[in-house]
Amino acid sequence: MDLNKYTAQLRENLIAAAALGDEKTQATAAALAAATENSARLVLLAALSELAAEVSATLPDRTVHVSVDGTDAHVDVRKSAAAEEHPSFEEVTGDISRVTLRLVEQIKSRAEEAAAQSGQSLNSWLSTTVQSALRDQMRKGGPGRFTPPTGTTDA
């Protein structure tokens, strides 16, 4: 966002208001407008920064930042550090349980191949794969918000 267009508008408004006065008033207004341009830019930046802070406060997982490059103000929306800090799956697990999993032979064979390629047993590979899928689900929907894909059934 180019702040020059806002400071120029302020300068023009000041000069237009001074047009009602005599030549000395008009010259004084033009000099004041030029002298206060940098100050006006800083005031605009302060207002944008305050707005960014207010918007950030209402967004649970984002922060809004304002930066200046010359006369250009840039607004940047970022994920907040707190939003990226999800507990790991390992931190929310408890005791190990046994489960029986029924797979179509072709899928079981492919899973065994994948496990062998990664140097793991089928059990370890399946456990790691389920943990990874749950971690991804937690990132998308948050802890405790697992929604199984459509068309699945309990095993």
N, C-alpha and C positions, 0 to 999 in steps of 0.2 A: 504494500500500500504506500503510495507516494504521498508523504506528508506535505510536500510543496504545494499541492493543489489546495490543501486546507489552510495553510499559512497565507497563500496568495489570496484566497477568498476573504480571510480576515483582514488583510492589508487593503483589498478593494473596498470592503465594507467600511473600514475606518476612513479611507479617502473619500468615499461617497458621502459619508456623514459630514465630513469636514467641508464638502463642496458648498454647504449652506453658508459657510463663513467667508471671510475675506481671503485675499491671497496669502496673507501671513498665516492664517489659521490652516489653510490648505497645505502650505509648505511645512508647517509644524506637524500636521497629521501624517504627511508622507514620510517625514524624518522619523517620527515615532513608529510608524508601521514597519519601516526598514529595521529600526533598532530593536524592536520586540519580536522579530520573526523567529530567532533562535529560541527565545523564551517560550513563544507559543508552541514551537515544535516539542520542547521538553514537557510542556503542560499536556499536549496531546499524547505523548508517550506515557506519561504518568496515568492519564485516564485509560489508555489502552491496557496498561499493566494492571490497573485496579480491576478493569472489566475481566481480564484474563484470570485473575485470582478468584473473582466471584464465580465465573463459569467453571473453573477447576473445582471449586468447593461443591458444586452441584453434580459433578460427574464422578461417580465412584471409582472408575478405572482409568481415567484420563487426566492429564494436566495440560493446561494451555500456557504457552510461553510466548512472550513478545521480545523481539530483538530489533536492533536498528543497524542499518548499513547505510551510512551517509544520511540521506534524507528519506530512505525507504524503511518502513516498519514491516517486519515479517511476523506473522502469527503461525505458531507451530503447535499442533496437538499431538501429544505423545501418550503412550501407555504409562501409567504411573508405576513406580517400582513396586508398590504394594500389590498392584494387580498382577504382576508377573510372579510374585512369590506365592506359589501354591505349594502346599505340603506334598512331599514326594509320596508315591504310592507306598513305599516302604515305611513311611512315617505313620500311615493310617491303617496298616495291616496289623493283624493279631497273630494268633496261633495258626500253625499250618494245618490244613484240613485235606482229607483225601476226597477226590471226586472221580466219578466214572464218566468218561467222555466217549460218546459213540460218534464215529466219523465214517463217512463213505470211504471205502478202501483207497480210491484214487487220491482223495484229499489226505488220508493218513500217509500214503506213500510220498506225496509231495512234501508233507510236513517233516517226515523222516529225512528226506533229502536236504531240506533247508537246515534242519538241526545238524546233520552231518557236515554240511558246508560251513557252518558257524562253529563247529567243534564242540557241540553240546549234545547231551542226551535229548531224546524226544521230550521227556518230562520237563527238563530245564528250559528247552526251547519254547514249549507251550506256555510255561509259567512266565517267561520273559515276554513273550508275545502278548499274553493277556495283560500283564502289568503295563506294557507299552500302550495297549489299546485303552486301558483305564486311565492312564496318565493323560492321553490325548483327550479323552472324554471329559476329564476333570478340567482341563484347560479351556475346553469349549463351553461347558455348561456349569462348571464349578463343582466342588465336592458334593457328593450326594445327589447329583442330578443326572444320573445315568439313565438314558432312554435307549432301550434296545432297538436295533434296526427293525423295520417293518418285516413281518413274515417269519420271525424267529420263534422258536418254541423252547420251553425249558427242557433240559436234558435230565 
